[in-house]
């Protein structure tokens, strides 16, 4: 499928997340949140905002920082955490994290 050249990459992510029910977040090299999709709040343990350390909202990422940085530097092609239980009742009971 050809995409119109005027679409920005983040616009494409927004369209994909709306169609596929996929949420996303974009991190910098310090693992701080740069941007995220509207529905991401359903998955984070606590609310996050741009500039926050991603581990505040997703504490299960503590201890896997080397793997995340390897993905950011394209030294590793994928990263997965599946079926992560959530303790906050207002959140979805399980979530999975993928990098693709």
N, CA, C and O atoms as a GROMACS GRO file, in nm:
protein
  400
    1UNK      N    1   0.084  -0.118   0.000
    1UNK     CA    2   0.000   0.000   0.000
    1UNK      C    3   0.088   0.124   0.000
    1UNK      O    4   0.175   0.137   0.086
    2UNK      N    5   0.069   0.212  -0.091
    2UNK     CA    6   0.146   0.336  -0.099
    2UNK      C    7   0.085   0.439  -0.006
    2UNK      O    8  -0.037   0.455   0.002
    3UNK      N    9   0.172   0.509   0.064
    3UNK     CA   10   0.127   0.613   0.157
    3UNK      C   11   0.154   0.750   0.096
    3UNK      O   12   0.258   0.769   0.032
    4UNK      N   13   0.063   0.845   0.114
    4UNK     CA   14   0.085   0.979   0.062
    4UNK      C   15   0.212   1.040   0.121
    4UNK      O   16   0.237   1.028   0.240
    5UNK      N   17   0.290   1.103   0.038
    5UNK     CA   18   0.419   1.156   0.082
    5UNK      C   19   0.404   1.269   0.184
    5UNK      O   20   0.499   1.299   0.256
    6UNK      N   21   0.287   1.332   0.192
    6UNK     CA   22   0.271   1.443   0.286
    6UNK      C   23   0.247   1.396   0.429
    6UNK      O   24   0.250   1.478   0.521
    7UNK      N   25   0.222   1.266   0.450
    7UNK     CA   26   0.202   1.218   0.587
    7UNK      C   27   0.334   1.215   0.661
    7UNK      O   28   0.434   1.165   0.609
    8UNK      N   29   0.335   1.268   0.780
    8UNK     CA   30   0.455   1.264   0.863
    8UNK      C   31   0.462   1.126   0.929
    8UNK      O   32   0.358   1.062   0.948
    9UNK      N   33   0.583   1.079   0.965
    9UNK     CA   34   0.594   0.948   1.028
    9UNK      C   35   0.508   0.933   1.153
    9UNK      O   36   0.447   0.827   1.172
   10UNK      N   37   0.500   1.034   1.238
   10UNK     CA   38   0.418   1.023   1.358
   10UNK      C   39   0.270   1.020   1.324
   10UNK      O   40   0.192   0.955   1.393
   11UNK      N   41   0.232   1.088   1.219
   11UNK     CA   42   0.093   1.081   1.173
   11UNK      C   43   0.057   0.941   1.131
   11UNK      O   44  -0.054   0.894   1.154
   12UNK      N   45   0.151   0.874   1.068
   12UNK     CA   46   0.130   0.735   1.028
   12UNK      C   47   0.112   0.648   1.151
   12UNK      O   48   0.026   0.560   1.153
   13UNK      N   49   0.194   0.670   1.255
   13UNK     CA   50   0.179   0.592   1.379
   13UNK      C   51   0.042   0.615   1.441
   13UNK      O   52  -0.021   0.521   1.488
   14UNK      N   53  -0.003   0.739   1.442
   14UNK     CA   54  -0.136   0.768   1.496
   14UNK      C   55  -0.244   0.696   1.419
   14UNK      O   56  -0.336   0.639   1.478
   15UNK      N   57  -0.235   0.697   1.287
   15UNK     CA   58  -0.334   0.628   1.205
   15UNK      C   59  -0.330   0.478   1.228
   15UNK      O   60  -0.434   0.414   1.238
   16UNK      N   61  -0.210   0.420   1.237
   16UNK     CA   62  -0.196   0.277   1.263
   16UNK      C   63  -0.253   0.240   1.399
   16UNK      O   64  -0.322   0.139   1.411
   17UNK      N   65  -0.225   0.320   1.500
   17UNK     CA   66  -0.276   0.287   1.633
   17UNK      C   67  -0.428   0.295   1.638
   17UNK      O   68  -0.491   0.217   1.709
   18UNK      N   69  -0.486   0.387   1.563
   18UNK     CA   70  -0.633   0.398   1.561
   18UNK      C   71  -0.695   0.277   1.493
   18UNK      O   72  -0.800   0.229   1.536
   19UNK      N   73  -0.634   0.229   1.388
   19UNK     CA   74  -0.690   0.117   1.312
   19UNK      C   75  -0.663  -0.016   1.381
   19UNK      O   76  -0.752  -0.100   1.386
   20UNK      N   77  -0.545  -0.035   1.434
   20UNK     CA   78  -0.503  -0.164   1.487
   20UNK      C   79  -0.516  -0.175   1.640
   20UNK      O   80  -0.484  -0.280   1.695
   21UNK      N   81  -0.561  -0.072   1.708
   21UNK     CA   82  -0.566  -0.070   1.854
   21UNK      C   83  -0.428  -0.095   1.913
   21UNK      O   84  -0.413  -0.167   2.012
   22UNK      N   85  -0.328  -0.034   1.852
   22UNK     CA   86  -0.191  -0.042   1.899
   22UNK      C   87  -0.155   0.094   1.957
   22UNK      O   88  -0.176   0.197   1.892
   23UNK      N   89  -0.101   0.094   2.076
   23UNK     CA   90  -0.055   0.218   2.136
   23UNK      C   91   0.096   0.224   2.125
   23UNK      O   92   0.161   0.119   2.115
   24UNK      N   93   0.153   0.342   2.126
   24UNK     CA   94   0.297   0.355   2.113
   24UNK      C   95   0.350   0.464   2.203
   24UNK      O   96   0.277   0.552   2.249
   25UNK      N   97   0.481   0.457   2.228
   25UNK     CA   98   0.551   0.568   2.290
   25UNK      C   99   0.689   0.576   2.228
   25UNK      O  100   0.746   0.475   2.186
   26UNK      N  101   0.741   0.696   2.223
   26UNK     CA  102   0.872   0.721   2.164
   26UNK      C  103   0.962   0.772   2.276
   26UNK      O  104   0.926   0.863   2.352
   27UNK      N  105   1.082   0.711   2.286
   27UNK     CA  106   1.176   0.743   2.392
   27UNK      C  107   1.302   0.805   2.334
   27UNK      O  108   1.335   0.785   2.217
   28UNK      N  109   1.371   0.882   2.417
   28UNK     CA  110   1.504   0.928   2.377
   28UNK      C  111   1.608   0.832   2.432
   28UNK      O  112   1.573   0.729   2.491
   29UNK      N  113   1.736   0.864   2.414
   29UNK     CA  114   1.843   0.774   2.456
   29UNK      C  115   1.856   0.764   2.608
   29UNK      O  116   1.921   0.672   2.658
   30UNK      N  117   1.796   0.856   2.680
   30UNK     CA  118   1.798   0.850   2.827
   30UNK      C  119   1.676   0.776   2.881
   30UNK      O  120   1.655   0.770   3.002
   31UNK      N  121   1.594   0.720   2.790
   31UNK     CA  122   1.470   0.649   2.822
   31UNK      C  123   1.364   0.742   2.879
   31UNK      O  124   1.280   0.702   2.959
   32UNK      N  125   1.370   0.867   2.835
   32UNK     CA  126   1.266   0.963   2.871
   32UNK      C  127   1.162   0.967   2.759
   32UNK      O  128   1.196   0.952   2.641
   33UNK      N  129   1.038   0.986   2.796
   33UNK     CA  130   0.928   0.988   2.702
   33UNK      C  131   0.934   1.115   2.618
   33UNK      O  132   0.941   1.226   2.671
   34UNK      N  133   0.930   1.098   2.487
   34UNK     CA  134   0.923   1.212   2.396
   34UNK      C  135   0.780   1.236   2.352
   34UNK      O  136   0.732   1.349   2.348
   35UNK      N  137   0.712   1.127   2.319
   35UNK     CA  138   0.574   1.136   2.270
   35UNK      C  139   0.507   1.001   2.290
   35UNK      O  140   0.574   0.898   2.302
   36UNK      N  141   0.373   1.002   2.295
   36UNK     CA  142   0.299   0.876   2.309
   36UNK      C  143   0.160   0.893   2.251
   36UNK      O  144   0.112   1.004   2.232
   37UNK      N  145   0.098   0.779   2.223
   37UNK     CA  146  -0.037   0.782   2.168
   37UNK      C  147  -0.139   0.806   2.279
   37UNK      O  148  -0.111   0.784   2.397
   38UNK      N  149  -0.256   0.851   2.240
   38UNK     CA  150  -0.360   0.891   2.336
   38UNK      C  151  -0.402   0.778   2.430
   38UNK      O  152  -0.428   0.803   2.548
   39UNK      N  153  -0.408   0.657   2.380
   39UNK     CA  154  -0.457   0.546   2.462
   39UNK      C  155  -0.353   0.479   2.549
   39UNK      O  156  -0.384   0.382   2.618
   40UNK      N  157  -0.229   0.528   2.549
   40UNK     CA  158  -0.123   0.464   2.626
   40UNK      C  159  -0.152   0.465   2.776
   40UNK      O  160  -0.109   0.375   2.847
   41UNK      N  161  -0.222   0.565   2.823
   41UNK     CA  162  -0.251   0.578   2.967
   41UNK      C  163  -0.319   0.454   3.024
   41UNK      O  164  -0.304   0.425   3.143
   42UNK      N  165  -0.392   0.380   2.942
   42UNK     CA  166  -0.459   0.258   2.990
   42UNK      C  167  -0.360   0.151   3.030
   42UNK      O  168  -0.394   0.059   3.104
   43UNK      N  169  -0.236   0.161   2.982
   43UNK     CA  170  -0.138   0.057   3.005
   43UNK      C  171  -0.034   0.091   3.109
   43UNK      O  172   0.028   0.002   3.167
   44UNK      N  173  -0.012   0.219   3.134
   44UNK     CA  174   0.094   0.258   3.228
   44UNK      C  175   0.046   0.240   3.372
   44UNK      O  176  -0.073   0.254   3.402
   45UNK      N  177   0.140   0.210   3.458
   45UNK     CA  178   0.110   0.190   3.599
   45UNK      C  179   0.066   0.321   3.664
   45UNK      O  180  -0.024   0.322   3.748
   46UNK      N  181   0.130   0.430   3.626
   46UNK     CA  182   0.093   0.565   3.672
   46UNK      C  183   0.095   0.656   3.550
   46UNK      O  184   0.161   0.623   3.451
   47UNK      N  185   0.025   0.768   3.553
   47UNK     CA  186   0.028   0.858   3.438
   47UNK      C  187   0.169   0.907   3.407
   47UNK      O  188   0.248   0.934   3.497
   48UNK      N  189   0.199   0.917   3.278
   48UNK     CA  190   0.328   0.970   3.234
   48UNK      C  191   0.304   1.086   3.139
   48UNK      O  192   0.196   1.101   3.083
   49UNK      N  193   0.408   1.166   3.122
   49UNK     CA  194   0.400   1.280   3.030
   49UNK      C  195   0.536   1.295   2.963
   49UNK      O  196   0.634   1.239   3.011
   50UNK      N  197   0.545   1.369   2.854
   50UNK     CA  198   0.674   1.390   2.789
   50UNK      C  199   0.777   1.443   2.889
   50UNK      O  200   0.749   1.532   2.969
   51UNK      N  201   0.896   1.387   2.882
   51UNK     CA  202   1.004   1.424   2.973
   51UNK      C  203   1.020   1.328   3.089
   51UNK      O  204   1.127   1.324   3.151
   52UNK      N  205   0.916   1.250   3.120
   52UNK     CA  206   0.924   1.153   3.229
   52UNK      C  207   1.012   1.035   3.190
   52UNK      O  208   1.022   1.000   3.072
   53UNK      N  209   1.075   0.975   3.288
   53UNK     CA  210   1.146   0.850   3.268
   53UNK      C  211   1.041   0.742   3.244
   53UNK      O  212   0.948   0.728   3.324
   54UNK      N  213   1.055   0.666   3.137
   54UNK     CA  214   0.955   0.564   3.101
   54UNK      C  215   0.934   0.463   3.213
   54UNK      O  216   0.826   0.405   3.224
   55UNK      N  217   1.036   0.440   3.295
   55UNK     CA  218   1.026   0.340   3.402
   55UNK      C  219   0.931   0.382   3.514
   55UNK      O  220   0.890   0.299   3.595
   56UNK      N  221   0.896   0.511   3.520
   56UNK     CA  222   0.798   0.552   3.620
   56UNK      C  223   0.660   0.498   3.586
   56UNK      O  224   0.584   0.460   3.676
   57UNK      N  225   0.626   0.494   3.460
   57UNK     CA  226   0.496   0.442   3.418
   57UNK      C  227   0.499   0.293   3.387
   57UNK      O  228   0.396   0.226   3.393
   58UNK      N  229   0.617   0.242   3.355
   58UNK     CA  230   0.635   0.101   3.320
   58UNK      C  231   0.752   0.046   3.402
   58UNK      O  232   0.860   0.025   3.347
   59UNK      N  233   0.731   0.022   3.533
   59UNK     CA  234   0.841  -0.020   3.621
   59UNK      C  235   0.904  -0.153   3.580
   59UNK      O  236   1.017  -0.182   3.620
   60UNK      N  237   0.833  -0.233   3.502
   60UNK     CA  238   0.889  -0.361   3.458
   60UNK      C  239   1.007  -0.342   3.362
   60UNK      O  240   1.077  -0.438   3.331
   61UNK      N  241   1.029  -0.219   3.316
   61UNK     CA  242   1.143  -0.192   3.229
   61UNK      C  243   1.272  -0.169   3.307
   61UNK      O  244   1.380  -0.158   3.249
   62UNK      N  245   1.262  -0.163   3.441
   62UNK     CA  246   1.382  -0.153   3.524
   62UNK      C  247   1.457  -0.286   3.513
   62UNK      O  248   1.400  -0.393   3.526
   63UNK      N  249   1.586  -0.274   3.490
   63UNK     CA  250   1.668  -0.394   3.477
   63UNK      C  251   1.690  -0.440   3.334
   63UNK      O  252   1.774  -0.526   3.308
   64UNK      N  253   1.615  -0.383   3.240
   64UNK     CA  254   1.633  -0.420   3.099
   64UNK      C  255   1.679  -0.299   3.016
   64UNK      O  256   1.664  -0.296   2.894
   65UNK      N  257   1.734  -0.200   3.084
   65UNK     CA  258   1.777  -0.079   3.017
   65UNK      C  259   1.878  -0.107   2.905
   65UNK      O  260   1.872  -0.045   2.799
   66UNK      N  261   1.971  -0.200   2.929
   66UNK     CA  262   2.072  -0.231   2.827
   66UNK      C  263   2.005  -0.281   2.699
   66UNK      O  264   2.048  -0.248   2.589
   67UNK      N  265   1.900  -0.362   2.714
   67UNK     CA  266   1.829  -0.413   2.597
   67UNK      C  267   1.755  -0.300   2.524
   67UNK      O  268   1.754  -0.296   2.401
   68UNK      N  269   1.695  -0.210   2.599
   68UNK     CA  270   1.625  -0.097   2.537
   68UNK      C  271   1.722  -0.006   2.461
   68UNK      O  272   1.693   0.038   2.350
   69UNK      N  273   1.836   0.022   2.522
   69UNK     CA  274   1.936   0.107   2.456
   69UNK      C  275   1.990   0.037   2.331
   69UNK      O  276   2.014   0.102   2.230
   70UNK      N  277   2.008  -0.095   2.336
   70UNK     CA  278   2.054  -0.170   2.219
   70UNK      C  279   1.953  -0.158   2.105
   70UNK      O  280   1.992  -0.149   1.989
   71UNK      N  281   1.824  -0.156   2.136
   71UNK     CA  282   1.721  -0.138   2.033
   71UNK      C  283   1.729   0.004   1.978
   71UNK      O  284   1.721   0.023   1.857
   72UNK      N  285   1.744   0.102   2.065
   72UNK     CA  286   1.752   0.241   2.020
   72UNK      C  287   1.872   0.264   1.928
   72UNK      O  288   1.866   0.345   1.836
   73UNK      N  289   1.982   0.192   1.953
   73UNK     CA  290   2.102   0.206   1.872
   73UNK      C  291   2.104   0.107   1.756
   73UNK      O  292   2.203   0.094   1.685
   74UNK      N  293   1.993   0.038   1.736
   74UNK     CA  294   1.976  -0.060   1.629
   74UNK      C  295   2.080  -0.172   1.636
   74UNK      O  296   2.117  -0.229   1.533
   75UNK      N  297   2.126  -0.204   1.756
   75UNK     CA  298   2.216  -0.318   1.777
   75UNK      C  299   2.135  -0.444   1.804
   75UNK      O  300   2.186  -0.555   1.796
   76UNK      N  301   2.010  -0.425   1.835
   76UNK     CA  302   1.917  -0.535   1.861
   76UNK      C  303   1.790  -0.504   1.782
   76UNK      O  304   1.745  -0.389   1.780
   77UNK      N  305   1.733  -0.605   1.718
   77UNK     CA  306   1.619  -0.579   1.630
   77UNK      C  307   1.484  -0.588   1.699
   77UNK      O  308   1.387  -0.531   1.649
   78UNK      N  309   1.475  -0.658   1.810
   78UNK     CA  310   1.344  -0.666   1.875
   78UNK      C  311   1.358  -0.673   2.026
   78UNK      O  312   1.463  -0.707   2.080
   79UNK      N  313   1.248  -0.640   2.091
   79UNK     CA  314   1.239  -0.645   2.236
   79UNK      C  315   1.095  -0.678   2.270
   79UNK      O  316   1.004  -0.615   2.216
   80UNK      N  317   1.072  -0.773   2.358
   80UNK     CA  318   0.936  -0.811   2.398
   80UNK      C  319   0.927  -0.836   2.547
   80UNK      O  320   1.016  -0.896   2.607
   81UNK      N  321   0.821  -0.790   2.605
   81UNK     CA  322   0.777  -0.829   2.740
   81UNK      C  323   0.629  -0.860   2.724
   81UNK      O  324   0.552  -0.772   2.686
   82UNK      N  325   0.589  -0.982   2.754
   82UNK     CA  326   0.450  -1.019   2.732
   82UNK      C  327   0.378  -1.047   2.864
   82UNK      O  328   0.438  -1.090   2.963
   83UNK      N  329   0.247  -1.023   2.861
   83UNK     CA  330   0.157  -1.054   2.972
   83UNK      C  331   0.206  -0.999   3.106
   83UNK      O  332   0.220  -1.072   3.204
   84UNK      N  333   0.231  -0.870   3.107
   84UNK     CA  334   0.277  -0.802   3.228
   84UNK      C  335   0.155  -0.772   3.315
   84UNK      O  336   0.064  -0.701   3.272
   85UNK      N  337   0.151  -0.826   3.436
   85UNK     CA  338   0.034  -0.798   3.522
   85UNK      C  339   0.035  -0.655   3.571
   85UNK      O  340   0.141  -0.597   3.596
   86UNK      N  341  -0.081  -0.597   3.584
   86UNK     CA  342  -0.099  -0.462   3.635
   86UNK      C  343  -0.164  -0.470   3.772
   86UNK      O  344  -0.259  -0.545   3.793
   87UNK      N  345  -0.111  -0.391   3.865
   87UNK     CA  346  -0.166  -0.392   4.001
   87UNK      C  347  -0.271  -0.285   4.022
   87UNK      O  348  -0.349  -0.293   4.117
   88UNK      N  349  -0.275  -0.186   3.935
   88UNK     CA  350  -0.371  -0.077   3.948
   88UNK      C  351  -0.505  -0.121   3.890
   88UNK      O  352  -0.512  -0.151   3.771
   89UNK      N  353  -0.612  -0.126   3.970
   89UNK     CA  354  -0.742  -0.175   3.922
   89UNK      C  355  -0.798  -0.099   3.802
   89UNK      O  356  -0.868  -0.158   3.720
   90UNK      N  357  -0.768   0.029   3.790
   90UNK     CA  358  -0.823   0.109   3.679
   90UNK      C  359  -0.753   0.079   3.547
   90UNK      O  360  -0.803   0.118   3.441
   91UNK      N  361  -0.641   0.012   3.552
   91UNK     CA  362  -0.564  -0.020   3.431
   91UNK      C  363  -0.605  -0.156   3.377
   91UNK      O  364  -0.670  -0.234   3.446
   92UNK      N  365  -0.566  -0.183   3.254
   92UNK     CA  366  -0.590  -0.315   3.198
   92UNK      C  367  -0.514  -0.417   3.281
   92UNK      O  368  -0.403  -0.388   3.326
   93UNK      N  369  -0.569  -0.537   3.302
   93UNK     CA  370  -0.504  -0.634   3.391
   93UNK      C  371  -0.370  -0.685   3.340
   93UNK      O  372  -0.283  -0.720   3.420
   94UNK      N  373  -0.352  -0.690   3.208
   94UNK     CA  374  -0.225  -0.735   3.150
   94UNK      C  375  -0.191  -0.647   3.031
   94UNK      O  376  -0.280  -0.593   2.965
   95UNK      N  377  -0.064  -0.634   3.005
   95UNK     CA  378  -0.018  -0.562   2.888
   95UNK      C  379   0.108  -0.630   2.835
   95UNK      O  380   0.172  -0.706   2.907
   96UNK      N  381   0.142  -0.603   2.713
   96UNK     CA  382   0.265  -0.654   2.651
   96UNK      C  383   0.336  -0.538   2.585
   96UNK      O  384   0.273  -0.444   2.538
   97UNK      N  385   0.469  -0.546   2.582
   97UNK     CA  386   0.549  -0.442   2.520
   97UNK      C  387   0.631  -0.505   2.408
   97UNK      O  388   0.698  -0.607   2.428
   98UNK      N  389   0.626  -0.444   2.293
   98UNK     CA  390   0.700  -0.492   2.177
   98UNK      C  391   0.773  -0.376   2.112
   98UNK      O  392   0.730  -0.262   2.118
   99UNK      N  393   0.883  -0.408   2.051
   99UNK     CA  394   0.952  -0.312   1.964
   99UNK      C  395   0.958  -0.382   1.830
   99UNK      O  396   1.014  -0.491   1.819
  100UNK      N  397   0.900  -0.322   1.728
  100UNK     CA  398   0.906  -0.382   1.594
  100UNK      C  399   0.936  -0.278   1.491
  100UNK      O  400   0.945  -0.310   1.372
   0.00000   0.00000   0.00000
